[in-house]
Amino acid sequence: MILGIICFLFIIMIGILFFLTKNMYEEEMKYINKKEYKLKDLIPTSLYLNDKLLKKRLRENSNVRDSILLIYGKKDYNFRFRMHEAEKISIGIITLIGVLFITMVLSIQGDSRKINNNTINKPPLGKGNATYDLQAEIEIEGEEQVKTIKVIIPEKNPNKEQAKKILQEAANTLPHLILGKNVNLKIVNKRLNLINMYPESNIKINWDVNSSYVERNGELNYSNIKEGGNETNIIAKLTYAGESIEKAIQIKVYPKELSKEEQLELIEQLLIKQLSKDKLMDKSDYVKLPTKLEGHDVKIKWFLESDDNITFKFLIVGLIIARILMILKDYEIKRKVQERSKQIRQCFPDFIIKLTLLLNAGMTLNRAWAKIGNDYYDYLNTQEGKKQFLYEEMLETLQNINNGISEIKAYEDFGKRCKIPEMMRFTSVIIQNIRKGNDTLVIALQAQASEAWDVRKNIAKKAGEKASSKLLIPMGIMLIIIILIVMMPAFMSLGI
C-alpha cells in the first residue's frame, strides 16, 4: 500500500508540473509540427526538466549531437537538438506515468484483498476444495512480519454414503501418495511421505506404524534394516465427515543413508498444524482462521496473497523499459544518419555528371556549383520537390563562400559533412585543383563519375539479391501448397 501511495504522489507531481509548464516556451512551440512530434503536449514540460535538471548531462551526448548536426545542419541544429532531447524525456515521462499507474493499481488490489472478519466461506459440495495462498501479518513484540501460507478450505460436508465413497477412492490412491522420493513400495530406501491430510480435501489420515523399520514421521530406521531388505505393514486410518476407513499398505524397506530436509520455520509449522485440526472439518459453512497461537505471544492478520516483490519488480522493469525507449530514440537519429548517407551516395553520380558537363561547357567551378544549387532551389519550390541532403550541403557550401570563407575551407567542410568516402575523394580533387591550378579537373571528375556509377550499380545489385532472398520463404510455402494440390487427387483416388 505504501508503494501505491508513493506512485500516486509521483503521478500528482507530474500532473502539477505539466499544468505549470504547458504555457512555457511559446516561441519554440510555434515551430513544432504535431505530425513530426507525437508528444507535442509534453514537450514544454520536457524542456523545463531539460533546462533545470538534465541539461548538463544531456550535453555530454556528443554522438547524437554530431548526428543531428549532419541531418539538419548548423541553422536548425540548436532547435532540433533541444527537440530531440525533449522528445526523449517525453517518452520517459509517458512511460513512467504508465508504470506508476499500473504499480499503484497492483498495490491497491493487494490491499483490497484483506479478508473481512477473518472469515472465508467454504465452497459448495461437489466444487472441490479451495486452495488459497494467504499472507499472515504476524505481530511479534510490536514488529510486524508477513508470512505466506497455503490454506486448503474444504468443501461442505457430504452425507454418509458420499463420505464412504470418497474415503474408498482416497484409500485406493493413498499408496502412490506416500512414496516420497521412492520409485515404488517394493523398494523403499528413502523417507516415506506419511501425509496427515489427503491432498485438496479435508480427509484426515492417522498412521499406525507398529514397526521397528519405519518411524511415525516416515523416516526409516536404517539401523534395524537388513542388507536384503525387510517387509512390513503400515496402516492408514482415513477420517472424513464422521466416517472412517482403514487401509493396510505393505512395503519393503532397504538400508541407505538419509539426507536431512530443511526445517520449516516454527511459526509456519504451528499455523499449518493448527489449520489441519478438526475444527476445519466442522459442520459450519465457513472456516475461522486462527489469530493467535497457543503458547506464543503473537498476533495474526490474514490476507489473500499479494506479492509486493512482484509489484516492486514490475516498477523496476518499467523504469528500465522507459530508459530503453529513450535510448532507442538516439538509435532513431543514428538510422536517419545512415539514410542520409545512403541518399547522398545515390545522388552523387548525378551530381558529379552535372558538374562535369557544366565544366566542359566552359563554366568555372564556382559558377557551375552555383548553377546546380540554383536548379535545386527551383526544384524544391515545385510540387514534386523533395529535400536531398547532398544539394542541401551544396547550398550551405555556396553560402559559406559568399560569406567570405575561403573556397578550400568551404569545399573541405562540404566533404566532411557528407561523410562518405566518394565525397571525400571528390573534394580532395577539387582542393588540389584550386591549389595547383592544373586543368585535369574534368578528367578526374569523369573518372570519379564512372566509379560512382559502378558503386551505385553494385549497391542496387546487393539490394536486389537481398530482396530475392526474402522471397524464398513465401515461394517455399507456395511450392508446398502446389504439391499438396497436385497430390491430393491422387491420394483421394487411392482412398487414402
C-alpha positions as CSV (number, residue, x, y, z in Angstrom):
1,M,0.0,0.0,0.0
2,I,2.9,2.4,0.8
3,L,4.4,1.8,-2.6
4,G,1.0,2.6,-4.2
5,I,0.8,5.9,-2.2
6,I,4.3,6.8,-3.4
7,C,3.3,6.1,-7.0
8,F,0.2,8.2,-6.7
9,L,2.1,11.1,-5.3
10,F,4.6,10.9,-8.1
11,I,1.7,10.9,-10.7
12,I,0.2,14.0,-8.9
13,M,3.6,15.7,-9.0
14,I,4.0,15.0,-12.7
15,G,0.4,16.3,-13.4
16,I,1.1,19.5,-11.4
17,L,4.4,20.0,-13.3
18,F,2.6,19.5,-16.6
19,F,0.0,22.2,-15.8
20,L,2.6,24.7,-14.6
21,T,4.8,24.3,-17.7
22,K,2.2,23.8,-20.5
23,N,2.3,27.6,-21.5
24,M,6.0,27.9,-21.4
25,Y,8.4,28.0,-24.4
26,E,5.7,29.5,-26.6
27,E,8.2,30.8,-29.2
28,E,9.8,27.3,-29.7
29,M,6.4,25.6,-29.7
30,K,5.3,27.7,-32.7
31,Y,7.7,25.7,-34.9
32,I,6.8,22.3,-33.7
33,N,4.8,20.1,-36.1
34,K,2.3,17.8,-34.4
35,K,2.8,15.1,-37.1
36,E,6.5,15.0,-36.5
37,Y,6.4,15.3,-32.7
38,K,3.6,13.0,-31.5
39,L,4.1,14.0,-27.9
40,K,3.9,17.8,-28.6
41,D,1.8,18.5,-25.5
42,L,4.5,17.1,-23.2
43,I,7.4,19.0,-24.8
44,P,7.1,22.1,-22.6
45,T,7.4,20.0,-19.5
46,S,10.3,18.1,-21.0
47,L,12.1,21.3,-22.0
48,Y,11.7,22.6,-18.4
49,L,13.2,19.4,-17.0
50,N,15.9,19.5,-19.5
51,D,16.8,23.1,-18.7
52,K,16.5,22.8,-14.9
53,L,17.7,19.3,-14.2
54,L,19.2,17.4,-17.1
55,K,20.9,20.0,-19.3
56,K,24.5,19.3,-18.2
57,R,24.1,15.5,-18.6
58,L,22.5,15.7,-22.0
59,R,25.2,17.9,-23.4
60,E,27.6,15.1,-22.9
61,N,25.9,13.1,-25.6
62,S,28.3,14.1,-28.4
63,N,27.4,11.3,-30.8
64,V,23.8,12.3,-31.0
65,R,24.7,16.0,-31.3
66,D,27.0,15.3,-34.3
67,S,24.3,13.2,-35.9
68,I,21.7,15.9,-35.6
69,L,24.2,18.4,-36.9
70,L,24.7,16.2,-40.0
71,I,21.0,15.8,-40.6
72,Y,19.7,19.3,-40.0
73,G,22.7,21.5,-40.5
74,K,24.0,24.4,-38.3
75,K,21.0,26.5,-39.0
76,D,18.5,24.2,-37.2
77,Y,20.9,22.4,-35.0
78,N,20.2,24.0,-31.7
79,F,16.4,23.8,-32.1
80,R,16.5,20.2,-33.4
81,F,18.8,19.0,-30.6
82,R,16.6,20.6,-28.0
83,M,13.5,19.0,-29.5
84,H,15.2,15.6,-29.8
85,E,16.2,15.6,-26.1
86,A,12.7,16.9,-25.1
87,E,11.1,14.1,-27.1
88,K,13.3,11.6,-25.3
89,I,12.3,13.0,-22.0
90,S,8.6,13.0,-23.1
91,I,8.8,9.3,-23.9
92,G,10.4,8.7,-20.5
93,I,7.6,10.7,-18.8
94,I,4.7,8.9,-20.5
95,T,6.2,5.5,-19.9
96,L,6.9,6.4,-16.2
97,I,3.3,7.5,-15.8
98,G,2.0,4.2,-17.2
99,V,4.4,2.2,-14.9
100,L,3.5,4.2,-11.8
101,F,-0.3,3.9,-12.6
102,I,-0.1,0.1,-13.0
103,T,2.1,-0.2,-9.9
104,M,-0.4,1.8,-7.9
105,V,-3.3,-0.4,-9.1
106,L,-1.4,-3.6,-8.2
107,S,-0.7,-2.2,-4.8
108,I,-4.3,-1.1,-4.2
109,Q,-5.6,-4.5,-5.4
110,G,-3.2,-6.2,-2.9
111,D,-4.6,-4.1,-0.1
112,S,-8.2,-4.7,-1.1
113,R,-7.7,-8.4,-0.8
114,K,-7.9,-8.1,3.0
115,I,-10.1,-10.8,4.4
116,N,-13.2,-9.3,6.1
117,N,-13.8,-10.6,9.7
118,N,-11.1,-13.2,9.2
119,T,-13.7,-15.5,7.5
120,I,-13.6,-17.5,4.3
121,N,-16.7,-19.3,3.1
122,K,-16.5,-23.0,2.2
123,P,-17.1,-24.0,-1.4
124,P,-20.3,-25.8,-2.2
125,L,-20.4,-29.6,-2.1
126,G,-19.1,-31.0,-5.4
127,K,-16.9,-28.0,-6.2
128,G,-13.9,-29.5,-4.5
129,N,-11.5,-28.0,-2.0
130,A,-10.4,-24.4,-2.5
131,T,-6.8,-23.5,-2.1
132,Y,-5.8,-20.0,-1.0
133,D,-2.3,-18.5,-0.8
134,L,-2.8,-16.3,2.2
135,Q,-0.5,-13.8,3.9
136,A,-0.4,-13.9,7.6
137,E,0.7,-10.5,9.0
138,I,2.3,-11.6,12.3
139,E,2.9,-9.0,15.0
140,I,5.6,-10.1,17.5
141,E,6.7,-7.6,20.2
142,G,5.4,-4.7,18.3
143,E,7.1,-5.7,15.0
144,E,5.0,-6.9,12.0
145,Q,6.2,-9.6,9.6
146,V,4.4,-11.2,6.7
147,K,4.5,-15.0,6.1
148,T,2.9,-16.7,3.1
149,I,0.9,-19.8,3.9
150,K,-1.1,-22.1,1.6
151,V,-4.5,-22.9,3.2
152,I,-6.9,-25.6,1.9
153,I,-10.6,-24.7,2.6
154,P,-12.6,-27.9,2.3
155,E,-16.0,-28.1,0.6
156,K,-19.2,-28.5,2.6
157,N,-19.5,-31.9,4.3
158,P,-21.2,-34.7,2.3
159,N,-23.7,-37.2,3.6
160,K,-22.8,-40.7,4.9
161,E,-22.9,-42.5,1.5
162,Q,-20.9,-39.8,-0.2
163,A,-18.3,-39.8,2.6
164,K,-17.7,-43.6,2.3
165,K,-17.3,-43.4,-1.4
166,I,-14.8,-40.5,-1.2
167,L,-12.9,-42.4,1.6
168,Q,-12.7,-45.5,-0.5
169,E,-11.4,-43.6,-3.5
170,A,-8.8,-41.9,-1.4
171,A,-7.7,-45.2,0.2
172,N,-7.1,-46.7,-3.2
173,T,-4.8,-43.8,-4.3
174,L,-3.1,-43.4,-1.0
175,P,-0.2,-45.8,-1.6
176,H,1.0,-43.7,-4.5
177,L,0.9,-40.5,-2.4
178,I,3.2,-41.8,0.3
179,L,6.1,-42.8,-2.0
180,G,8.0,-39.6,-1.4
181,K,11.2,-40.0,-3.4
182,N,11.0,-43.8,-3.7
183,V,10.2,-45.4,-7.0
184,N,7.7,-47.9,-5.6
185,L,6.7,-49.5,-2.3
186,K,8.6,-52.7,-3.0
187,I,11.9,-50.8,-2.9
188,V,11.8,-48.2,-0.1
189,N,15.1,-46.7,0.9
190,K,14.1,-43.0,1.4
191,R,11.7,-41.3,3.7
192,L,8.0,-42.0,3.2
193,N,5.6,-39.2,2.8
194,L,3.1,-40.1,5.6
195,I,0.7,-37.3,5.0
196,N,-1.8,-36.2,7.7
197,M,-4.3,-34.7,5.2
198,Y,-5.4,-36.1,1.8
199,P,-4.5,-33.5,-0.9
200,E,-7.1,-30.9,-1.7
201,S,-9.6,-32.4,0.7
202,N,-10.5,-32.5,4.4
203,I,-9.8,-36.2,4.8
204,K,-7.7,-36.7,7.9
205,I,-5.2,-39.5,8.0
206,N,-3.8,-41.2,11.1
207,W,-0.9,-43.7,10.8
208,D,-0.5,-46.8,12.8
209,V,3.2,-47.7,12.4
210,N,4.0,-50.7,14.6
211,S,7.3,-51.4,13.0
212,S,10.9,-51.2,14.0
213,Y,11.8,-50.1,10.5
214,V,9.6,-47.0,10.0
215,E,9.1,-44.1,12.3
216,R,5.8,-42.3,12.7
217,N,7.1,-39.3,10.7
218,G,8.0,-41.6,7.7
219,E,11.7,-41.7,8.5
220,L,13.4,-45.1,8.1
221,N,15.3,-46.7,11.0
222,Y,18.3,-47.9,9.0
223,S,20.0,-49.5,11.9
224,N,17.3,-52.2,12.1
225,I,17.1,-52.9,8.3
226,K,19.0,-55.8,6.9
227,E,21.0,-55.6,3.7
228,G,18.5,-57.7,1.8
229,G,15.6,-55.6,3.0
230,N,12.7,-56.2,5.3
231,E,8.9,-56.4,4.7
232,T,6.5,-54.6,6.9
233,N,3.0,-53.1,7.0
234,I,1.8,-49.6,7.8
235,I,-1.9,-48.9,8.4
236,A,-3.6,-45.6,7.5
237,K,-6.9,-44.6,9.1
238,L,-8.8,-42.1,6.9
239,T,-11.5,-40.0,8.6
240,Y,-13.9,-37.8,6.7
241,A,-17.2,-36.2,7.7
242,G,-17.6,-38.5,10.7
243,E,-16.8,-41.7,8.7
244,S,-13.6,-43.6,8.7
245,I,-11.8,-46.5,6.9
246,E,-8.5,-48.3,7.3
247,K,-6.0,-49.1,4.6
248,A,-3.1,-51.5,5.2
249,I,-0.1,-50.9,2.9
250,Q,2.7,-53.4,2.5
251,I,6.2,-52.1,1.9
252,K,9.7,-53.5,1.7
253,V,12.5,-51.3,3.2
254,Y,16.2,-51.2,2.3
255,P,19.1,-49.6,4.2
256,K,20.5,-46.3,2.9
257,E,21.9,-43.1,4.4
258,L,19.2,-40.4,4.8
259,S,19.7,-36.8,3.6
260,K,18.1,-34.3,6.0
261,E,15.5,-31.9,4.6
262,E,15.3,-28.3,5.6
263,Q,13.3,-27.5,8.6
264,L,10.3,-25.2,8.3
265,E,10.1,-22.1,10.4
266,L,8.4,-22.6,13.8
267,I,5.5,-20.2,13.3
268,E,4.7,-21.7,9.9
269,Q,4.7,-25.2,11.3
270,L,2.4,-24.3,14.1
271,L,0.0,-22.5,11.9
272,I,-0.2,-25.4,9.4
273,K,-0.7,-27.8,12.2
274,Q,-3.5,-25.8,13.8
275,L,-5.2,-25.2,10.4
276,S,-5.3,-29.0,9.9
277,K,-7.1,-29.7,13.2
278,D,-10.6,-31.0,13.4
279,K,-12.3,-27.6,13.7
280,L,-11.7,-27.2,9.9
281,M,-14.0,-30.2,9.4
282,D,-17.0,-28.9,11.4
283,K,-20.5,-28.6,10.0
284,S,-20.4,-24.8,9.6
285,D,-20.3,-23.1,6.2
286,Y,-17.1,-21.2,6.9
287,V,-13.6,-21.6,8.3
288,K,-12.4,-19.4,11.1
289,L,-8.7,-18.7,10.7
290,P,-6.6,-18.6,13.8
291,T,-5.5,-15.1,15.1
292,K,-3.4,-16.5,18.0
293,L,-1.1,-19.4,18.7
294,E,-1.2,-21.3,22.0
295,G,2.0,-20.7,24.0
296,H,3.2,-17.9,21.7
297,D,2.6,-14.2,22.2
298,V,1.8,-13.4,18.5
299,K,-1.0,-11.6,16.6
300,I,-2.0,-12.8,13.2
301,K,-3.9,-11.0,10.4
302,W,-4.9,-12.8,7.3
303,F,-4.7,-11.5,3.7
304,L,-5.0,-13.2,0.3
305,E,-1.5,-13.4,-1.2
306,S,-0.3,-10.2,-2.8
307,D,3.3,-10.4,-3.6
308,D,4.8,-6.9,-3.1
309,N,8.0,-8.2,-4.6
310,I,6.2,-8.7,-7.9
311,T,4.9,-5.1,-7.8
312,F,8.3,-3.7,-6.9
313,K,9.9,-5.8,-9.7
314,F,7.4,-4.6,-12.1
315,L,8.2,-1.0,-11.2
316,I,11.9,-1.6,-11.7
317,V,11.3,-3.3,-15.0
318,G,9.0,-0.5,-16.1
319,L,11.7,2.1,-15.3
320,I,14.3,0.1,-17.3
321,I,11.9,-0.1,-20.2
322,A,11.4,3.7,-20.0
323,R,15.2,4.1,-20.2
324,I,15.5,1.7,-23.1
325,L,12.8,3.7,-25.1
326,M,14.8,6.9,-24.5
327,I,17.9,5.2,-25.8
328,L,16.1,3.9,-28.8
329,K,15.3,7.5,-29.7
330,D,19.0,8.0,-30.1
331,Y,19.2,5.0,-32.4
332,E,16.5,6.6,-34.5
333,I,18.8,9.5,-35.1
334,K,21.6,7.1,-36.0
335,R,19.2,5.4,-38.5
336,K,18.4,8.8,-40.0
337,V,22.2,9.5,-40.4
338,Q,22.5,6.1,-42.3
339,E,19.6,7.0,-44.5
340,R,21.2,10.4,-45.2
341,S,24.5,8.8,-46.2
342,K,22.6,6.4,-48.4
343,Q,20.7,9.2,-50.1
344,I,23.9,11.2,-50.7
345,R,25.6,8.1,-52.2
346,Q,22.6,7.7,-54.6
347,C,22.6,11.3,-55.6
348,F,26.4,11.6,-56.0
349,P,26.7,10.1,-59.6
350,D,24.0,12.5,-61.0
351,F,25.6,15.4,-59.2
352,I,29.1,14.8,-60.4
353,I,27.9,14.2,-64.0
354,K,26.1,17.6,-63.9
355,L,29.2,19.3,-62.6
356,T,31.4,17.7,-65.3
357,L,29.0,18.7,-68.1
358,L,28.9,22.3,-66.9
359,L,32.7,22.4,-66.6
360,N,33.0,21.0,-70.1
361,A,30.6,23.8,-71.3
362,G,33.2,26.4,-70.1
363,M,31.9,27.4,-66.7
364,T,34.2,27.9,-63.8
365,L,33.8,25.7,-60.8
366,N,32.1,28.4,-58.7
367,R,29.6,29.2,-61.5
368,A,28.9,25.5,-62.1
369,W,28.4,25.0,-58.4
370,A,26.0,28.0,-58.1
371,K,24.1,26.8,-61.2
372,I,23.5,23.3,-59.7
373,G,22.5,24.9,-56.4
374,N,20.0,27.3,-58.0
375,D,18.4,24.5,-60.1
376,Y,17.9,22.5,-56.9
377,Y,16.4,25.5,-55.2
378,D,13.9,25.9,-58.1
379,Y,13.2,22.2,-57.9
380,L,12.3,22.5,-54.2
381,N,9.7,25.1,-55.0
382,T,7.8,22.7,-57.2
383,Q,5.1,20.3,-56.0
384,E,7.3,17.3,-56.5
385,G,10.3,18.9,-54.8
386,K,11.8,16.7,-52.0
387,K,14.7,17.6,-49.8
388,Q,18.0,16.0,-50.9
389,F,20.9,16.1,-48.4
390,L,23.7,16.4,-51.0
391,Y,22.2,19.5,-52.6
392,E,21.4,21.0,-49.2
393,E,25.1,20.7,-48.3
394,M,25.9,22.3,-51.7
395,L,23.7,25.3,-50.8
396,E,25.4,25.6,-47.4
397,T,28.8,25.5,-49.1
398,L,27.8,28.2,-51.5
399,Q,26.5,30.3,-48.7
400,N,29.8,29.9,-46.8
401,I,31.8,31.0,-49.8
402,N,29.5,34.1,-50.2
403,N,30.0,34.9,-46.5
404,G,33.8,35.2,-47.0
405,I,35.0,31.7,-46.1
406,S,37.8,30.5,-48.4
407,E,36.9,28.1,-51.2
408,I,39.3,25.5,-49.9
409,K,37.9,25.6,-46.4
410,A,34.3,25.6,-47.7
411,Y,34.8,22.5,-50.0
412,E,36.7,20.7,-47.3
413,D,33.8,21.2,-44.9
414,F,31.5,20.1,-47.6
415,G,33.2,16.7,-47.8
416,K,33.4,16.3,-44.1
417,R,29.6,17.0,-43.7
418,C,28.7,14.5,-46.4
419,K,30.7,11.8,-44.7
420,I,31.1,9.2,-47.5
421,P,34.4,8.1,-49.0
422,E,33.4,9.1,-52.5
423,M,32.7,12.7,-51.5
424,M,36.0,12.9,-49.6
425,R,37.9,11.9,-52.7
426,F,35.8,14.4,-54.8
427,T,36.6,17.3,-52.5
428,S,40.3,16.3,-52.5
429,V,40.4,16.6,-56.3
430,I,38.7,20.0,-56.2
431,I,41.0,21.3,-53.5
432,Q,44.1,20.0,-55.3
433,N,42.9,21.7,-58.5
434,I,42.4,25.1,-56.7
435,R,45.8,24.9,-55.1
436,K,47.8,23.8,-58.1
437,G,45.7,25.4,-60.8
438,N,46.0,22.5,-63.2
439,D,43.5,21.7,-66.0
440,T,42.9,18.0,-65.2
441,L,39.8,18.6,-63.0
442,V,37.4,17.5,-65.7
443,I,39.3,14.3,-66.5
444,A,39.5,13.4,-62.8
445,L,35.8,14.1,-62.3
446,Q,34.9,11.9,-65.3
447,A,36.8,9.0,-63.8
448,Q,35.2,9.5,-60.5
449,A,31.7,9.7,-62.0
450,S,32.3,6.4,-63.7
451,E,33.5,4.9,-60.5
452,A,30.4,6.3,-58.6
453,W,28.1,4.7,-61.1
454,D,29.8,1.4,-60.6
455,V,29.3,1.7,-56.8
456,R,25.7,2.6,-57.3
457,K,25.1,-0.4,-59.5
458,N,26.7,-2.7,-57.0
459,I,24.5,-1.3,-54.2
460,A,21.4,-1.8,-56.4
461,K,22.6,-5.3,-57.2
462,K,23.0,-6.2,-53.5
463,A,19.6,-4.7,-52.7
464,G,18.1,-6.9,-55.4
465,E,19.8,-10.0,-54.0
466,K,18.6,-9.2,-50.5
467,A,15.1,-8.7,-51.7
468,S,15.1,-12.0,-53.7
469,S,16.4,-13.9,-50.6
470,K,13.4,-12.6,-48.6
471,L,11.1,-14.1,-51.3
472,L,12.4,-17.6,-50.6
473,I,10.1,-18.2,-47.7
474,P,6.8,-17.3,-49.5
475,M,8.0,-19.1,-52.6
476,G,8.7,-22.2,-50.5
477,I,5.2,-22.0,-48.9
478,M,3.6,-21.6,-52.4
479,L,5.6,-24.7,-53.6
480,I,4.3,-26.8,-50.7
481,I,0.7,-25.7,-51.5
482,I,1.1,-26.6,-55.1
483,I,2.5,-30.0,-54.3
484,L,-0.5,-30.6,-51.9
485,I,-2.9,-29.5,-54.6
486,V,-1.4,-31.8,-57.2
487,M,-1.0,-34.8,-54.9
488,M,-4.4,-34.6,-53.2
489,P,-6.5,-36.0,-56.1
490,A,-4.0,-39.0,-56.3
491,F,-4.5,-39.7,-52.6
492,M,-8.2,-39.4,-52.9
493,S,-8.4,-41.8,-55.9
494,L,-6.4,-44.3,-53.8
495,G,-8.8,-44.0,-50.9
496,I,-6.1,-42.7,-48.6
